[in-house]
């Protein structure tokens, strides 16, 4: 039975992104040497405990660091990406690593970015009882430039 690895790329206590990326490459090399069939990279955004937000970039590094194992995205959330760009990126990866690249697709309509920062269950403020929803400048995640909210 073919076995695969699914890597969420979790940060260990005290580790930074570079260390987590190095760990991913080490696990991928070990899985390749042990004869595993596929190495899946998960896509997660706004998850402080996971480093797997740039799936295609990580896949390119894993494929370059290994010889035989298939490398896949498990999966690319299409609402977060332009389909043409996804097709071009995976076509390019396949050209560099023929027969070793897999694409898993998903949807993430619940993602906060797609809601424009609005809550899942919007409510109407009661005049005089609750402040209006925040507008204007909001605090971005660490390392990201500020943006204007709608």
QUIVEN-V220554 format. One record per backbone hydrogen bond with DSSP energy under -0.5 kcal/mol. NH is the residue of the N-H (numbers start at 1). CO is the residue of the C=O. E is the energy in kcal/mol with one decimal. If there is no record, write none. Layout:
NH|CO|E + NH|CO|E
This chain:
5|38|-2.2 + 7|5|-0.5 + 7|40|-2.8 + 8|6|-0.6 + 11|49|-2.8 + 15|12|-2.6 + 20|16|-2.1 + 21|17|-2.6 + 22|18|-2.3 + 23|19|-2.4 + 24|20|-2.1 + 25|21|-2.2 + 26|22|-2.2 + 27|23|-2.6 + 28|24|-2.5 + 29|25|-2.4 + 30|26|-2.2 + 31|27|-2.7 + 32|28|-2.4 + 33|29|-2.6 + 34|30|-2.0 + 35|32|-1.1 + 36|31|-2.5 + 37|3|-3.1 + 38|3|-0.9 + 39|70|-2.5 + 40|5|-3.6 + 40|38|-0.5 + 41|72|-2.9 + 42|7|-2.1 + 42|40|-0.5 + 44|42|-0.6 + 44|52|-1.8 + 48|46|-0.7 + 50|47|-1.9 + 51|9|-2.7 + 52|8|-0.6 + 55|53|-0.7 + 58|54|-2.2 + 59|55|-2.8 + 60|56|-2.1 + 61|57|-1.8 + 62|58|-2.8 + 63|59|-3.0 + 64|60|-2.0 + 65|61|-1.7 + 66|62|-0.8 + 66|63|-0.6 + 70|37|-2.4 + 71|100|-3.9 + 72|39|-2.4 + 73|102|-1.7 + 74|41|-3.1 + 74|72|-0.6 + 75|104|-0.6 + 76|104|-3.6 + 77|75|-0.6 + 78|76|-1.0 + 78|106|-2.3 + 80|77|-2.4 + 81|78|-1.7 + 86|82|-2.1 + 87|83|-2.6 + 88|84|-2.4 + 89|85|-2.9 + 90|86|-2.6 + 91|87|-2.1 + 92|88|-2.2 + 93|89|-2.5 + 94|90|-2.4 + 95|91|-1.7 + 96|92|-2.0 + 97|93|-2.2 + 100|97|-1.9 + 102|71|-2.4 + 104|73|-1.3 + 104|102|-0.5 + 106|76|-2.4 + 111|108|-2.2 + 114|111|-1.0 + 115|111|-0.9 + 115|112|-0.6 + 116|113|-1.0 + 117|112|-2.2 + 118|115|-1.5 + 122|120|-0.7 + 125|123|-0.5 + 127|125|-0.6 + 129|126|-2.6 + 130|126|-1.7 + 138|147|-1.0 + 140|138|-0.5 + 144|141|-2.0 + 147|138|-0.5 + 149|136|-1.6 + 149|147|-0.5
